[in-house]
Amino acid sequence: MTVRIGVIGTGAIGRDHTRRISQVLAGGEIVALTDVNRTSAEKVKAEVAKTAEIFETGEALIASPKVDAVLITSWGATHEQYALAAIAAGKPCFCEKPLATTAEGAKRIVEAEVKHGKRLVQVGFMRRYDAGYVALKQAVGAKIGAPILVHAAHRNPTVPEQYVTPMAIHDTLIHEIDVLRWLLDDDYVSARVLYPRKAARSHAKLRDPQIVLLETKKGVLIDVEIFVNCHYGYDIQCEIVGEDGVAKLPEPMAVKTRLAATLQNPILTDWKDRFIDSYDVELRDFLKAAAGGGVAGPSSWDGYLAAITSDACVAAQEREGEPVAIATPARPALYN
Ligand code: NAP
């Protein structure tokens, strides 16, 4: 079966996912597009979805009988309304992160889905589909024994002026928040944030770098360095220390050279390249499940817990050094 897909938001990632479904993956067809900026939707139609119909609103697209499933790739603040509309229409939807910009908003989506009685939302936490993280999870389960510590880093070469301190959590750490919970099969109980001196390349409204310390229910201590003006490249690191050994996230494939008395290999600079394959795999998973009328992969529950944890980390940023408790609500049976 070919799943007929409508895309809400045709900016950077919306265009890219449209291209993937139209040109790379089997099992889906982009039949509908919408964007607050109609010209953007028209451009994407001309480039990568020539037969798609352009709708005036996301709600009209979701309601159309031509659309079987929905991709929500608009601004984060609009995700909640479209996810709720997709659930009300009983249509599977793939929602880019964040599921909602507040924990209350994410909770409303969880409640609507539970009331509907069937999972219909997959959240775009694509790192769970990255071959390196999948291999790391296997090593944690089978090789290094029970985890005790995690050392992680999320480094960007640079960020725009509009990127302010809380965005280090909502836009950047959010990926570690989800993938580490999944890797450890654990939930968070507290967060703390520590700041060293500010890096010279940072700006007035951004404390950069920072260290986020997360503690889990099983007693694992996690340190994540967020350094978004690191200058040298886009670099994601993750090392898990277990009872019997240490497992490290593989580096992206790169040619090593021996040249002029120097052994070296390049480091990526653009985040889009780092997890490029995992976007294909996550959408393949979505298309497969949507063909059966449902979804698999990261759930609304995962999106909700990520939002709760994000809020706690932002509160911890404001109370430098002090722990902020993270309470995990009871998990509805739908997400077991
Ligand atoms: P973007 O380039 O700004 O694209 C967002 C698009 O949505 C813009 O074209 C915008 O319109 C449109 N839009 C805004 N409100 C809308 C509405 N109510 N209805 C329909 N369209 C609307 O942003 P992006 O980089 O693609 O990011 C989009 C989302 O994906 C964000 O939530 C982001 O966090 C997420 N994302 C995830 C990843 C990942 O690694 N998983 C990577 C990138 C982005 P205008 O044309 O007027 O701006």
Boltz pocket constraint, residues with backbone or C-beta under 6 A from the ligand:
constraints:
  - pocket:
      binder: B
      contacts: [[A, 8], [A, 9], [A, 10], [A, 11], [A, 12], [A, 13], [A, 14], [A, 34], [A, 35], [A, 36], [A, 37], [A, 40], [A, 58], [A, 72], [A, 73], [A, 74], [A, 75], [A, 76], [A, 78], [A, 96], [A, 97], [A, 98], [A, 124], [A, 125], [A, 126]]
      max_distance: 6.0
